[in-house]
Amino acid sequence: MAQQPNPDRALIAQFQQGDQRAFDVLFTRHRDQVYTKLYLLVRDHDVAADLFQDVFIKVVDVLRSGKYNEEGKFLPWVLRIAHNAGIDHFRRQKKMPLSRGTEEYDLLGGLQDGSPTREEEIISERILSDVRGLVELLPDEQREVVQMRMYREMSFKDIADATGVSINTALGRMRYALINLRKMMAEQDVSLTLD
């Protein structure tokens, strides 16, 4: 019978006990997926390579500190770090000062129309996707209320009628859903701001 390769959880434990080879196996196992995620986000091989290094430095730091507790979800956790690194890259690009033209020569004169840049659109799309993914992780009753309220724009009275509960129960489910979403966002380092 063929022996299964070490699961990520076992490799993480070995690495945390000082076995560098265990991390080498983890790295080799997941590097292509992490790099691909970064490249698809930033569309630049050099930037993706820089971010890739930053991601794995952070991964090693967290694993060594003993703060990692994803319980067998190593790859999704690393991909979340990669995703956030890409978003941070776009935020830094947005904050970089632009060189302004003079009165005699203005290369970009009047081209900015106040509409969002492609990077801002990508960030917004990713944030919405992340939040939708987190909503799917909520308990059924909380998820149902959030979907009715946020996606279908139903009133709490309509939600209460549709689910056969009181308005206070519907409000309570929404409150607990928001608490759970904030907790999950903090655990996965998801930010809802573009600044």
C-alpha positions as CSV (number, residue, x, y, z in Angstrom):
1,M,0.0,0.0,0.0
2,A,1.4,3.4,-1.0
3,Q,2.1,5.7,1.9
4,Q,0.3,9.1,1.9
5,P,2.6,12.1,1.9
6,N,2.7,14.0,5.2
7,P,-0.4,16.2,5.6
8,D,0.3,19.9,6.0
9,R,-0.6,19.8,9.7
10,A,2.1,17.2,10.4
11,L,4.6,19.2,8.4
12,I,3.8,22.4,10.3
13,A,4.2,20.6,13.6
14,Q,7.6,19.2,12.5
15,F,8.7,22.6,11.3
16,Q,7.7,24.2,14.6
17,Q,9.8,21.6,16.4
18,G,12.9,22.7,14.3
19,D,12.7,20.4,11.2
20,Q,13.5,22.8,8.3
21,R,13.0,20.1,5.8
22,A,9.3,19.9,6.8
23,F,8.9,23.5,5.7
24,D,10.8,22.8,2.5
25,V,8.2,20.2,1.7
26,L,5.3,22.6,2.5
27,F,7.0,25.3,0.3
28,T,7.5,23.0,-2.6
29,R,3.9,21.6,-2.3
30,H,2.2,25.0,-2.4
31,R,4.6,27.5,-4.1
32,D,3.1,27.3,-7.6
33,Q,-0.5,28.0,-6.4
34,V,0.7,30.9,-4.3
35,Y,2.7,32.4,-7.1
36,T,-0.1,31.9,-9.6
37,K,-2.5,33.7,-7.2
38,L,-0.2,36.6,-6.9
39,Y,0.5,36.9,-10.6
40,L,-3.2,36.7,-11.5
41,L,-3.8,39.5,-9.0
42,V,-0.9,41.9,-10.0
43,R,-0.2,40.8,-13.6
44,D,3.5,41.5,-13.3
45,H,6.1,38.7,-12.8
46,D,8.6,40.9,-11.0
47,V,6.0,42.3,-8.5
48,A,4.5,38.8,-8.0
49,A,8.0,37.5,-7.3
50,D,8.6,40.2,-4.7
51,L,5.2,39.7,-3.0
52,F,5.8,35.9,-3.1
53,Q,8.9,36.4,-1.0
54,D,7.1,38.7,1.4
55,V,4.3,36.1,1.8
56,F,6.6,33.3,2.7
57,I,8.6,35.4,5.1
58,K,5.3,36.2,6.9
59,V,4.3,32.5,6.8
60,V,7.6,31.5,8.4
61,D,7.4,34.2,11.0
62,V,3.8,33.2,12.0
63,L,4.7,29.5,12.1
64,R,7.8,30.1,14.2
65,S,5.9,32.4,16.6
66,G,3.4,29.6,17.3
67,K,0.5,31.9,16.4
68,Y,-0.7,29.7,13.5
69,N,-3.9,27.9,14.3
70,E,-5.8,27.2,11.0
71,E,-6.4,23.6,11.9
72,G,-5.5,21.9,8.6
73,K,-6.3,24.8,6.3
74,F,-2.7,25.8,5.5
75,L,-3.1,26.5,1.8
76,P,-6.2,28.7,2.1
77,W,-4.4,30.6,4.9
78,V,-1.3,31.2,2.8
79,L,-3.5,32.2,-0.2
80,R,-5.3,34.7,2.1
81,I,-1.9,36.2,3.0
82,A,-1.0,36.3,-0.7
83,H,-4.3,38.0,-1.5
84,N,-3.8,40.6,1.2
85,A,-0.2,41.2,0.0
86,G,-1.6,41.9,-3.5
87,I,-4.2,44.3,-2.2
88,D,-1.6,46.1,-0.1
89,H,0.5,46.4,-3.2
90,F,-2.3,48.2,-5.0
91,R,-2.9,50.4,-1.9
92,R,0.8,51.4,-1.9
93,Q,0.7,52.2,-5.6
94,K,-2.3,54.4,-5.0
95,K,-0.5,56.3,-2.3
96,M,2.6,56.9,-4.3
97,P,3.0,60.6,-5.3
98,L,2.4,61.4,-8.9
99,S,4.6,63.8,-10.7
100,R,2.6,66.8,-11.8
101,G,3.1,68.6,-15.0
102,T,3.9,72.3,-15.3
103,E,1.7,74.9,-17.0
104,E,3.8,74.7,-20.1
105,Y,3.9,70.9,-20.2
106,D,1.3,68.6,-18.8
107,L,1.6,65.1,-20.0
108,L,-1.7,63.9,-18.4
109,G,-3.5,67.1,-18.4
110,G,-7.2,66.6,-17.7
111,L,-7.2,62.8,-18.0
112,Q,-8.3,62.1,-14.5
113,D,-12.1,62.0,-14.4
114,G,-12.6,60.8,-10.8
115,S,-13.8,57.4,-11.8
116,P,-12.2,54.4,-10.0
117,T,-9.0,53.0,-11.4
118,R,-8.7,49.4,-12.5
119,E,-6.8,48.6,-9.4
120,E,-9.5,50.1,-7.2
121,E,-12.1,48.1,-9.1
122,I,-10.1,44.9,-8.6
123,I,-9.7,45.7,-4.9
124,S,-13.5,46.3,-4.6
125,E,-14.3,43.1,-6.5
126,R,-12.0,41.1,-4.3
127,I,-13.4,42.6,-1.1
128,L,-16.9,41.8,-2.2
129,S,-15.9,38.3,-3.1
130,D,-14.1,37.8,0.2
131,V,-17.2,39.0,2.2
132,R,-19.5,36.7,0.2
133,G,-17.2,33.8,0.9
134,L,-17.3,34.7,4.6
135,V,-21.1,35.0,4.6
136,E,-21.2,31.4,3.3
137,L,-19.4,30.3,6.4
138,L,-22.0,31.7,8.8
139,P,-24.5,29.4,10.5
140,D,-27.6,28.8,8.3
141,E,-30.0,31.1,10.2
142,Q,-27.5,34.0,10.3
143,R,-26.5,33.5,6.6
144,E,-30.2,33.6,5.6
145,V,-30.8,36.9,7.3
146,V,-27.6,38.5,5.9
147,Q,-28.5,37.4,2.4
148,M,-32.1,38.7,2.7
149,R,-31.0,42.0,4.1
150,M,-27.9,42.7,2.1
151,Y,-28.4,41.0,-1.2
152,R,-32.2,41.2,-1.5
153,E,-32.5,44.5,0.5
154,M,-35.5,43.2,2.5
155,S,-36.7,45.0,5.6
156,F,-36.4,43.2,9.0
157,K,-40.2,43.0,9.1
158,D,-40.1,41.2,5.7
159,I,-37.3,39.0,6.9
160,A,-39.2,38.1,10.1
161,D,-42.3,37.2,8.0
162,A,-40.3,35.2,5.5
163,T,-38.5,33.2,8.1
164,G,-41.4,32.8,10.6
165,V,-39.6,34.6,13.5
166,S,-40.1,37.8,15.4
167,I,-38.4,41.0,14.2
168,N,-36.3,40.9,17.4
169,T,-35.1,37.4,16.5
170,A,-34.3,38.6,12.9
171,L,-32.4,41.6,14.3
172,G,-30.5,39.3,16.8
173,R,-29.5,36.9,14.0
174,M,-28.2,39.8,12.0
175,R,-26.3,41.2,15.0
176,Y,-24.7,37.8,15.6
177,A,-23.9,37.4,11.9
178,L,-22.1,40.8,11.9
179,I,-20.2,39.8,15.1
180,N,-19.1,36.5,13.5
181,L,-18.2,38.2,10.2
182,R,-16.0,40.7,12.1
183,K,-14.3,37.9,13.9
184,M,-13.7,35.9,10.8
185,M,-12.4,39.0,9.0
186,A,-10.0,39.7,11.9
187,E,-8.8,36.0,11.8
188,Q,-8.2,36.1,8.1
189,D,-6.9,39.6,8.0
190,V,-9.6,40.9,5.6
191,S,-10.0,44.7,5.3
192,L,-13.1,46.4,4.0
193,T,-11.4,49.8,3.3
194,L,-9.7,50.9,0.2
195,D,-7.4,53.4,2.0
